Amino acid sequence: MIRVIFISAVIVNLSCLAQCYKILTVFPMAAPSHYILGEAIARGLAEAGHDVTMVSPFEMKNPPKNGKFRDILLTGFIEEHKNHTVMNLFQMEHMNMITHNLALNFLGSTSTRKTLDHPNLQKLINSGEKFDAVIIEQFLNEGLKPLAEHFNAHLILFSTIGPNIWVCIYIKIGHLYTVVFKKVPTLRT
């Protein structure tokens, strides 16, 4: 009986080693509430034995021992985020819709451009490295999606906010779109 358990354990462990993937996660927002979700994904994948590279403004504390983990820091993002005026996101619900959308589009395009232009990400882009999958935070950053094509990888979108119209348009089942169940004041859904 012990021999059967031992052989089963060896087979399971070997099968895990044979199915390890090289994964790039990109969570560029300098908000801890966005980062902690990306960190949980990256940590879980690395602990499962995958080779994970995480692009974000935060450095992972106590990186996983299993698998391979690498941080690519977007330096300067946290400091810049702290220097901006903190808005009450619930007050944005009462903002003029045109002003609201312009502000969010500006935030998204500026953040995306700064992420793509960052020297640490540029070094990775120009390295010739390839990945099996690229997991990108789906939050005002459509311009980051071509990273998957560049790295010859599958694109996986991850939303750090609740279901809303901006996210659910990407979740198509047959000809039906997923219904948004919860109002998100800052997104006017």
C-alpha positions as CSV (number, residue, x, y, z in Angstrom):
1,M,0.0,0.0,0.0
2,I,2.8,2.4,0.9
3,R,4.5,1.6,-2.4
4,V,1.3,2.5,-4.3
5,I,1.0,5.8,-2.5
6,F,4.7,6.6,-3.1
7,I,4.5,5.8,-6.8
8,S,1.3,7.8,-7.2
9,A,2.9,10.8,-5.5
10,V,5.9,10.6,-7.8
11,I,3.7,10.4,-10.9
12,V,1.6,13.4,-9.7
13,N,4.8,15.4,-9.0
14,L,6.3,14.5,-12.4
15,S,3.2,15.4,-14.2
16,C,3.2,18.8,-12.5
17,L,6.7,19.5,-13.7
18,A,5.8,18.5,-17.2
19,Q,3.0,21.0,-17.4
20,C,4.7,24.2,-16.2
21,Y,4.1,27.3,-18.2
22,K,5.9,30.6,-18.6
23,I,3.4,33.3,-17.7
24,L,3.6,37.1,-17.8
25,T,1.2,39.1,-15.6
26,V,0.8,42.8,-16.1
27,F,-0.9,44.8,-13.4
28,P,0.2,48.4,-13.9
29,M,-2.1,50.4,-11.7
30,A,-0.4,52.0,-8.7
31,A,-3.3,51.2,-6.4
32,P,-2.8,48.5,-3.8
33,S,-6.4,47.4,-4.3
34,H,-5.6,46.4,-7.9
35,Y,-2.2,44.9,-7.1
36,I,-3.2,42.5,-4.4
37,L,-5.4,40.6,-6.8
38,G,-2.7,40.4,-9.4
39,E,-0.2,39.3,-6.7
40,A,-2.5,36.5,-5.6
41,I,-2.7,35.2,-9.1
42,A,1.1,35.5,-9.7
43,R,1.9,33.9,-6.3
44,G,-0.6,31.0,-6.8
45,L,0.8,30.3,-10.3
46,A,4.4,30.4,-9.1
47,E,3.6,28.2,-6.1
48,A,2.0,25.7,-8.5
49,G,5.5,25.5,-10.2
50,H,5.0,27.9,-13.1
51,D,7.6,30.4,-14.3
52,V,5.9,33.7,-13.5
53,T,7.1,37.3,-14.4
54,M,5.0,40.1,-12.9
55,V,5.0,43.7,-14.2
56,S,3.7,46.1,-11.6
57,P,4.6,49.2,-9.5
58,F,4.9,47.0,-6.4
59,E,7.6,44.5,-5.5
60,M,6.3,41.2,-4.1
61,K,7.2,40.6,-0.5
62,N,8.2,37.0,0.3
63,P,8.2,35.7,-3.3
64,P,7.1,32.0,-3.7
65,K,9.8,29.3,-3.2
66,N,8.3,26.9,-5.7
67,G,8.5,27.6,-9.4
68,K,10.3,30.7,-10.7
69,F,9.2,34.2,-9.9
70,R,10.5,37.5,-11.2
71,D,9.4,41.1,-10.6
72,I,9.6,43.8,-13.2
73,L,9.1,47.0,-11.3
74,L,7.4,50.0,-12.9
75,T,9.5,52.4,-10.8
76,G,8.1,55.9,-10.1
77,F,4.4,54.9,-10.5
78,I,3.7,54.7,-6.8
79,E,5.2,58.1,-6.1
80,E,3.3,59.7,-8.9
81,H,0.1,58.1,-7.7
82,K,0.6,59.5,-4.2
83,N,1.2,63.0,-5.6
84,H,-2.2,63.1,-7.4
85,T,-5.3,64.4,-5.6
86,V,-7.3,61.5,-4.1
87,M,-10.9,61.6,-5.4
88,N,-14.0,60.3,-3.7
89,L,-14.9,57.7,-6.3
90,F,-18.6,57.7,-5.2
91,Q,-18.8,61.4,-5.9
92,M,-17.8,60.6,-9.5
93,E,-21.3,59.2,-10.0
94,H,-22.7,62.8,-9.9
95,M,-20.1,64.1,-12.3
96,N,-21.1,65.2,-15.8
97,M,-20.9,62.1,-18.0
98,I,-18.8,63.7,-20.7
99,T,-16.3,65.0,-18.1
100,H,-16.3,61.7,-16.4
101,N,-15.6,59.7,-19.5
102,L,-12.9,62.1,-20.7
103,A,-11.2,61.9,-17.3
104,L,-11.2,58.1,-17.3
105,N,-10.0,57.9,-20.9
106,F,-7.2,60.3,-20.1
107,L,-6.3,58.2,-17.0
108,G,-6.3,55.0,-19.1
109,S,-4.3,56.3,-22.0
110,T,-1.8,58.0,-19.9
111,S,-1.3,55.0,-17.7
112,T,-1.0,52.7,-20.7
113,R,1.6,54.9,-22.4
114,K,3.7,55.2,-19.3
115,T,3.6,51.5,-18.8
116,L,4.6,50.8,-22.4
117,D,7.4,53.4,-22.3
118,H,8.8,52.4,-19.0
119,P,12.5,51.3,-19.4
120,N,12.0,48.1,-17.4
121,L,9.1,46.9,-19.6
122,Q,11.0,48.1,-22.7
123,K,13.9,45.9,-21.7
124,L,11.5,42.9,-21.5
125,I,9.8,43.7,-24.8
126,N,13.2,43.9,-26.6
127,S,14.6,40.8,-24.9
128,G,13.2,38.3,-27.5
129,E,11.6,36.4,-24.6
130,K,8.4,34.4,-25.2
131,F,5.6,33.4,-22.9
132,D,2.8,30.8,-23.0
133,A,0.2,33.3,-21.5
134,V,-0.1,37.0,-20.7
135,I,-2.5,37.9,-18.0
136,I,-3.4,41.6,-18.1
137,E,-5.5,43.6,-15.7
138,Q,-8.6,44.7,-17.6
139,F,-8.8,48.3,-16.5
140,L,-8.6,51.3,-19.0
141,N,-5.6,49.8,-20.8
142,E,-6.6,48.4,-24.2
143,G,-3.2,49.3,-25.5
144,L,-1.5,46.6,-23.4
145,K,-3.3,43.7,-25.1
146,P,-0.9,43.5,-28.0
147,L,1.8,42.4,-25.5
148,A,0.3,38.9,-25.8
149,E,0.8,38.9,-29.6
150,H,4.3,40.3,-29.2
151,F,5.3,37.6,-26.8
152,N,3.6,34.9,-28.9
153,A,1.2,34.1,-26.0
154,H,-2.4,33.6,-25.2
155,L,-4.1,36.6,-23.8
156,I,-6.0,36.3,-20.5
157,L,-7.9,39.3,-19.2
158,F,-8.5,39.8,-15.4
159,S,-10.8,42.4,-13.9
160,T,-9.9,43.8,-10.6
161,I,-13.3,45.5,-10.3
162,G,-16.8,44.1,-10.2
163,P,-18.8,43.1,-13.2
164,N,-19.6,46.2,-15.3
165,I,-20.2,47.2,-18.9
166,W,-16.5,47.7,-19.6
167,V,-15.6,44.2,-18.7
168,C,-18.7,42.2,-19.6
169,I,-18.5,43.1,-23.3
170,Y,-15.5,40.8,-23.4
171,I,-17.4,37.9,-22.0
172,K,-19.5,36.5,-24.8
173,I,-21.4,33.3,-24.6
174,G,-23.0,32.4,-27.9
175,H,-24.8,35.6,-28.9
176,L,-25.6,36.7,-25.3
177,Y,-23.5,39.1,-23.2
178,T,-23.1,38.5,-19.5
179,V,-25.5,40.7,-17.5
180,V,-24.1,43.3,-15.2
181,F,-25.7,42.6,-11.8
182,K,-24.2,45.3,-9.7
183,K,-24.0,49.0,-10.2
184,V,-20.5,50.4,-10.0
185,P,-20.9,54.2,-9.4
186,T,-17.5,55.2,-10.8
187,L,-18.2,53.4,-14.1
188,R,-21.8,54.7,-14.6
189,T,-23.2,51.2,-15.1
